[in-house]
Amino acid sequence: LSLSLSLSLSHCLTVSGPASLSLTVSTSKAKVVVHENTDAVLSCQFKTEKETNPRIEWKKKGKDITFVYFDGSFAGRANIEGATVTLHAVTQKDSGLYRCEVSAPADHTNLGEINVTLNVLVPPHTPSCEVPSSVLSGAGVELHCKDKLSVPPPTYIWYKDNKALSTTHTTDTSFSMDTDKGTLKFKSVSKADSGQYRCEASNSVGAPKSCVAHHMKVIECMYNPVCVSGAVGLFLLVVMCCLGVCLCHRRGCCKKREHLPLLTELVTD
């Protein structure tokens, strides 16, 4: 019985042959997150069935596919060990989806690939700040702050005279702040809102950055030449209208019935 079982197993192995190994490609890290100006290691490992000299390619996917490594040559600043490629001094432009392709013509499965996502983090840059130099009392005003280069996007805080403004809008405050968009809104400014304004951008990558402070002056209308001249003009207009009405009444031009006999007499003559 023992001999019969051994012969049967031997026959099965002879018929089916050894288990075949196909090309496999894998990565130890599918998502890579690094800081700007550091090295990024894009992992790629492979096993072949028969091929002893497989061809390795790294491509960056996007609107246009660009080669990072192809048939022994590099398109940029990088080096390769096995199939794992290292990109040196990466910037935000290097962020994206990369593909490792291994070709093994001698294998039953002759092409394998894996994707690796690279995300390059960028610390805050000095934000651009828009602060009006002068505004009229009672007017609605909006201040803007923006840093388009930071990754992840920063949050913003406004300062007045080097004191951080509250991010919570209450009935006691004359403003509201959007920390995500970087806007500071005044529904109706008053003299007390005059001062030096600056904005600070911050994220989890590096130190916060602030723009240069800008002075905003709130002008009371009674001291503003434009307001005064406008008020004077309006007053003169009202006076002229009143004089016109008075003259009209004195001459009787506003009474149509009294005017008709005079017109008839003139036509008859």
C-alpha angles and dihedrals in degrees: 000000000000092000091047092053092050092051091049093052091047090052092051093052091048093051099044097035125207118325108269121232118215128200113282128189124189143159132220092212122030094179120046121189119185139158122256116276094021130106122272119207113206107197123217127162129177142182124202133203101217107337112112098181109039121179116242125203132178118198133180111222124218139102086322120025111231127195119238096174128007131173095330099322133099127222093202145001103320145108133210135218114188099323096323112107127202120206114204127219095357123200133195089272088066092062114111147079118316128192128207112205124190121191119198109175094182094056127088088238101041102182132050133166144177134191127230123190118214121199117185114201119215125199121230119291124208104282125228112243128201113200122161113234094219136009135178120255112260094024125125112247134188125196120199133207127180140175109180097175104061121102118230094031111260131239119234136223125186123218128201116199088346093304119117113243118229114264090210117083115218136166088264095059124079094209144048126215130207106203093190098049096033097233127143113196129195115192092195121000123214135191089269090064092066113112149091114312128193135163130222125206121202140172138165095270107065148349118310119261127212134198123233113277117258125203118235116195120199110208121206110229095232090063096043116099090211092054092044094049090046092051092047091049091050091049092051091048091053091047092050091050091051092049090049092052092048093050090047092054093046093052093042094236090133091060106081095185093057090048096056099070090051091053091047091051092050092050092049093051 
